[in-house]
Amino acid sequence: MDLIWQSAQAPSCFKNVRWSPDGTCALTALDDGSIDLYELRHEDQGAAEMPRLRLDHVCRRREPEVVYDYLWNPLMTSQDPATCFFCTTARDQPVHIWDAFSGQLRSSIGAYDNGDDLYACLSIGITPDGATLYGGVSNGVFVFDLERGSRDRRRWTVKDPDGGDFYGLVSCMAFDRASGHGDIVALGSYSGMVGVFDEKSSSHLLTMPSHRRGVTSVKFSPCGLYLWSGGRCEPDLLCWDVRYAQVPLHRLPRVVGNHQRIDFDLERTGRYVITGGQDGIVRAYDVMEAPVPPSTAPAPAYFQYRVGPGDSCNGVGLHPSLPLAVTTSGQRHFPVDDADTDEERVDDDDVVDSAIRLWSVHLDAQRPVPASSPDYTNA
């Protein structure tokens, strides 16, 4: 990884980062409720030098409370302004839909029960066709038609009333884009489980008892046969073969020692996985080289790189078409009492780094493939 550009230090820590589907923008949130939009631009270096890339801050919006989750319209393209929007969900707030060009609020979608009590969605997702918004709540998901908003909503209960094995706050979700219609969805919960569901038929397909603590991120491989999950206080990313999900297929080491969400991303062919870490190190893995059961050997890192002075790297995103990556850093730092002065200060040994950075990154999709490796790119 080679650093191309970095921002100034932000007033509070970042909370992950998302590239837009067309790769023109990056979206991130801060711990103070801010939502920041950056545009990928060329920085003119003069006629004698090649132009450099940078991320220009173009818009900031603020939620009244802490942001839980945010995402882009999966059909977003800058050539069609109608598709250029993103969604946010925050504590005690409805889901807000923001115009990416003007920064104005387009609409709000509330997850209300029959008594008109508002449920704040802990996680949100949009189906690959861009038609339906999902909002994760306790033991269920609210489903909205994006064109009709709150007027067309229903609550889908994912907890089996007869004592099923999936329950808890729905903390993250991912859609199987290989299925084409977006009915197959993976849900992670703070009870530590990952479930795969067919929303169209309300069928519970399988559950992976994956994590000892809460699940913070799930992602399908491009072929739809493999599901990745990461969790709180969990030292490994887990990969599941959805055709046989009794035990994880792979375990990829990373450093996650607290309840902070540390995200990861998949390279567009599905061969490489890149993840942040609480130790400030980005790790990339070639999953073709990852051991499979019964082997317990650790997976070798394709590369690892410290992205800052040592604070947590909580977000990493691979550009959808260019050899670029964006990272976000920071975590909550709590002051300690100074007995001599009766003042509070941050521990001198506590490294504080709240920045967004743009990197060039090379992931070689043409590397020789071990003969025993599963195929992650084709169904």
Helices and strands as residue ranges (DSSP letters): E 2-6, E 14-19, E 25-30, E 34-43, E 52-62, E 67-72, G 81-83, E 85-90, E 95-99, E 105-109, E 111-112, E 118-119, E 123-126, E 132-137, E 140-145, E 149-157, E 170-175, G 177-179, E 184-189, E 194-198, E 203-208, E 215-220, E 226-231, E 236-241, E 250-253, E 264-266, E 272-275, E 281-286, G 287-289, E 303-306, E 313-318, E 324-329, E 336-338, E 343-345, E 356-360
